[in-house]
């Protein structure tokens, strides 16, 4: 058995190296397209990668950028936490009853289809360009995907597990803490990851449209002042934040559900 394992290891390393190579090629291709678009449109309207990197390097030495990143991160995480506290228990409660699932599905789908940004004018009238204004929009937008995913995660629990807890007459608290919640946790974490991305988008969007402090607000001010390179730099900052949040969420998933087959399969590849 030792020989096949030794033969498979170089193949795995080769696949990993090929993936890194193609990712590097894709990144260079995107930068080349960006530079070409800057040349066609004009650097004053669309700064190229080098001008954007230079502007970002200058902004990294200022307190305005880090303050904006901190405010956007704060509103994103607080909004996600509030959405999770609301959506996960309600979703599990709905999924635990067939009657509740069938009677609320149309309502959930309808309310979830309403664009969260449509609540921005009302939130601005009520709270102004403040943190509560952002949280109203973020919580509404992040809540519905997580609610639907929590419902589906519990409904996807294998019927054998339901039969086992019923056959052995396991206590209510034990069956939820030891069986149902661990089985539904991978699906719930997927919903949290999706809602985290939505929360960040809504946080930057409300800051940009509503003028609230944060990365979106600084981007708006740079646009009004005609600082095109700074606009691109703040846009890149928002993109990097999204990437960092996604990587952090995936690392959290590997820690929380290390026993799940999907995580173990990734660890072996």
C-alpha positions as CSV (number, residue, x, y, z in Angstrom):
1,X,0.0,0.0,0.0
2,X,3.0,2.3,0.5
3,X,3.9,2.4,-3.2
4,X,0.5,3.7,-4.5
5,X,0.6,6.4,-1.9
6,X,4.1,7.5,-3.0
7,X,3.0,7.5,-6.7
8,X,-0.1,9.6,-6.0
9,X,1.8,12.3,-4.1
10,X,3.6,13.9,-7.0
11,X,0.4,14.0,-9.0
12,X,-1.3,15.9,-6.2
13,X,1.5,18.4,-6.1
14,X,1.5,18.8,-9.8
15,X,-2.3,19.6,-9.8
16,X,-1.7,22.1,-7.1
17,X,1.1,23.7,-9.0
18,X,-1.0,23.9,-12.2
19,X,-3.8,25.6,-10.3
20,X,-1.4,28.2,-8.9
21,X,0.0,28.8,-12.4
22,X,-3.4,29.3,-14.0
23,X,-4.4,31.6,-11.2
24,X,-1.3,33.7,-11.7
25,X,-2.0,33.8,-15.5
26,X,-5.6,34.8,-14.9
27,X,-4.5,37.6,-12.5
28,X,-2.0,38.9,-15.0
29,X,-4.6,38.7,-17.7
30,X,-7.0,40.8,-15.7
31,X,-4.3,43.4,-15.0
32,X,-3.5,43.6,-18.7
33,X,-7.2,44.1,-19.5
34,X,-7.4,46.8,-16.9
35,X,-4.3,48.6,-18.3
36,X,-5.7,48.3,-21.8
37,X,-9.1,49.7,-20.7
38,X,-7.3,52.6,-18.9
39,X,-5.5,53.4,-22.1
40,X,-8.7,53.3,-24.2
41,X,-10.9,55.3,-21.8
42,X,-8.2,57.6,-20.5
43,X,-6.2,57.5,-17.2
44,X,-8.0,60.6,-15.9
45,X,-11.3,58.6,-16.0
46,X,-10.0,55.1,-15.4
47,X,-6.6,55.0,-13.8
48,X,-4.5,51.9,-14.5
49,X,-3.2,49.3,-12.1
50,X,0.0,51.2,-11.4
51,X,-1.7,54.5,-10.7
52,X,-4.2,52.8,-8.5
53,X,-1.5,50.9,-6.6
54,X,0.4,54.2,-6.0
55,X,-2.8,55.9,-4.7
56,X,-3.5,52.9,-2.5
57,X,0.0,53.0,-1.1
58,X,-0.4,56.6,-0.1
59,X,-3.8,56.0,1.4
60,X,-2.4,53.1,3.5
61,X,-0.3,55.7,5.4
62,X,-3.3,57.8,6.3
63,X,-5.8,57.3,9.2
64,X,-8.8,58.0,6.9
65,X,-8.4,54.6,5.1
66,X,-8.0,52.5,8.2
67,X,-10.9,54.4,10.0
68,X,-13.1,53.7,7.0
69,X,-12.1,50.1,6.8
70,X,-12.8,49.7,10.6
71,X,-16.3,51.3,10.3
72,X,-17.2,49.2,7.3
73,X,-16.0,46.0,9.0
74,X,-17.9,46.9,12.2
75,X,-21.2,47.5,10.4
76,X,-20.7,44.3,8.3
77,X,-20.0,42.0,11.3
78,X,-22.6,43.6,13.6
79,X,-25.3,43.4,10.8
80,X,-24.3,39.8,10.1
81,X,-24.5,38.9,13.8
82,X,-27.9,40.4,14.2
83,X,-29.1,38.6,11.1
84,X,-27.8,35.3,12.3
85,X,-29.4,35.7,15.7
86,X,-32.7,36.3,14.0
87,X,-32.5,34.0,10.9
88,X,-30.9,30.8,12.3
89,X,-33.3,30.1,15.2
90,X,-36.3,31.1,13.1
91,X,-35.1,29.0,10.2
92,X,-34.6,25.9,12.4
93,X,-38.0,26.4,14.0
94,X,-39.7,26.6,10.6
95,X,-37.8,23.5,9.4
96,X,-38.8,21.5,12.4
97,X,-42.4,21.5,11.3
98,X,-43.8,20.5,7.9
99,X,-46.8,22.7,8.5
100,X,-44.6,25.8,9.3
101,X,-42.4,25.1,6.3
102,X,-45.2,24.8,3.8
103,X,-47.2,27.7,5.2
104,X,-44.3,30.2,5.3
105,X,-42.3,29.3,2.1
106,X,-44.2,31.7,-0.2
107,X,-44.0,34.5,2.4
108,X,-40.2,33.9,2.9
109,X,-39.6,33.8,-0.9
110,X,-41.6,37.0,-1.4
111,X,-40.0,39.0,1.3
112,X,-36.5,37.8,0.4
113,X,-37.0,39.0,-3.2
114,X,-37.4,42.6,-2.1
115,X,-34.2,44.5,-2.8
116,X,-32.7,45.5,0.6
117,X,-31.5,48.8,-0.9
118,X,-35.1,49.9,-1.3
119,X,-35.2,50.4,2.5
120,X,-32.4,52.9,2.3
121,X,-34.6,56.0,1.9
122,X,-36.7,55.1,4.9
123,X,-33.7,54.3,7.0
124,X,-32.1,57.6,6.0
125,X,-35.3,59.5,7.0
126,X,-35.4,57.7,10.4
127,X,-31.7,57.6,11.3
128,X,-29.7,59.8,8.9
129,X,-26.3,58.8,7.7
130,X,-25.4,56.8,10.8
131,X,-24.6,53.2,11.9
132,X,-28.3,52.3,12.6
133,X,-29.2,53.3,9.1
134,X,-26.7,50.9,7.7
135,X,-27.7,48.1,10.0
136,X,-31.4,48.3,9.0
137,X,-30.4,47.6,5.4
138,X,-27.7,45.1,6.2
139,X,-29.8,43.0,8.5
140,X,-32.7,42.9,6.1
141,X,-30.5,41.9,3.2
142,X,-28.4,39.3,5.1
143,X,-31.3,37.8,7.0
144,X,-33.3,36.2,4.2
145,X,-30.5,34.1,2.5
146,X,-29.5,32.8,5.9
147,X,-33.0,32.0,6.9
148,X,-33.7,30.0,3.7
149,X,-30.3,28.2,4.1
150,X,-31.1,27.3,7.7
151,X,-34.4,25.9,6.7
152,X,-32.9,23.8,3.9
153,X,-30.0,22.7,6.1
154,X,-32.3,21.1,8.7
155,X,-34.6,19.7,6.1
156,X,-31.6,18.0,4.4
157,X,-30.8,16.0,7.5
158,X,-30.9,12.4,6.6
159,X,-34.1,10.5,7.5
160,X,-32.1,7.8,9.1
161,X,-31.0,10.2,11.8
162,X,-34.6,11.2,12.5
163,X,-35.5,7.5,12.7
164,X,-32.7,6.8,15.1
165,X,-33.6,9.5,17.6
166,X,-37.2,8.4,17.5
167,X,-36.4,4.7,17.9
168,X,-34.2,5.3,20.9
169,X,-36.5,8.0,22.3
170,X,-33.6,10.4,22.8
171,X,-34.4,13.5,24.9
172,X,-35.3,16.7,23.0
173,X,-32.2,18.7,24.1
174,X,-29.8,15.8,23.3
175,X,-31.3,15.2,19.8
176,X,-30.9,18.9,19.0
177,X,-27.4,19.4,20.5
178,X,-25.9,16.1,19.4
179,X,-27.7,15.2,16.2
180,X,-29.7,17.8,14.4
181,X,-27.6,20.9,15.0
182,X,-24.2,19.2,14.0
183,X,-25.9,17.8,10.9
184,X,-27.3,21.2,9.9
185,X,-24.2,23.2,10.8
186,X,-22.4,22.8,7.4
187,X,-25.4,24.2,5.6
188,X,-25.9,27.0,8.1
189,X,-22.2,28.0,7.7
190,X,-22.6,28.2,3.9
191,X,-25.6,30.5,4.5
192,X,-23.5,32.7,6.8
193,X,-20.7,32.9,4.2
194,X,-23.2,34.0,1.6
195,X,-24.8,36.5,4.0
196,X,-21.4,37.8,5.0
197,X,-20.7,38.8,1.3
198,X,-24.1,40.4,1.1
199,X,-23.6,42.3,4.3
200,X,-20.3,43.7,3.1
201,X,-21.8,44.8,-0.3
202,X,-24.7,46.5,1.5
203,X,-22.4,48.1,4.0
204,X,-20.3,49.7,1.2
205,X,-23.5,50.5,-0.8
206,X,-25.3,52.3,2.0
207,X,-22.2,54.2,2.8
208,X,-21.8,55.3,-0.9
209,X,-25.5,56.1,-1.5
210,X,-26.3,57.4,2.0
211,X,-23.0,59.2,2.7
212,X,-22.3,57.3,5.9
213,X,-18.7,57.0,7.2
214,X,-16.8,54.0,5.8
215,X,-15.1,52.8,2.7
216,X,-18.2,53.6,0.6
217,X,-18.4,57.1,2.0
218,X,-14.7,57.8,1.3
219,X,-15.2,56.5,-2.2
220,X,-18.0,58.9,-2.7
221,X,-16.0,61.9,-1.4
222,X,-13.0,60.9,-3.7
223,X,-15.4,60.8,-6.6
224,X,-16.9,64.2,-5.8
225,X,-13.4,65.7,-5.5
226,X,-12.4,64.2,-8.8
227,X,-9.7,62.0,-7.4
228,X,-10.1,59.1,-9.8
229,X,-7.1,57.1,-8.6
230,X,-8.3,57.3,-5.0
231,X,-11.8,56.1,-6.2
232,X,-10.1,53.0,-7.7
233,X,-8.0,52.5,-4.6
234,X,-11.1,52.5,-2.4
235,X,-12.8,50.1,-4.8
236,X,-9.8,47.8,-4.6
237,X,-9.9,48.1,-0.8
238,X,-13.5,46.9,-0.7
239,X,-12.6,44.0,-3.0
240,X,-9.7,43.0,-0.7
241,X,-12.0,43.2,2.3
242,X,-14.4,40.8,0.6
243,X,-11.6,38.4,-0.2
244,X,-10.3,38.6,3.4
245,X,-13.8,37.9,4.8
246,X,-14.2,34.9,2.5
247,X,-10.9,33.4,3.5
248,X,-11.6,34.0,7.2
249,X,-15.0,32.3,6.8
250,X,-13.5,29.3,5.1
251,X,-10.9,29.0,7.8
252,X,-13.6,29.1,10.4
253,X,-15.5,26.4,8.6
254,X,-12.4,24.1,8.6
255,X,-12.2,24.6,12.4
256,X,-15.9,24.2,13.2
257,X,-16.7,21.3,10.9
258,X,-13.3,19.6,10.5
259,X,-15.2,16.2,10.8
260,X,-17.3,16.9,7.7
261,X,-16.5,14.9,4.5
262,X,-16.2,18.0,2.4
263,X,-13.5,19.4,4.7
264,X,-11.6,16.1,5.0
265,X,-11.7,15.7,1.2
266,X,-10.2,19.1,0.7
267,X,-7.5,18.4,3.3
268,X,-6.4,15.2,1.4
269,X,-6.3,16.9,-2.0
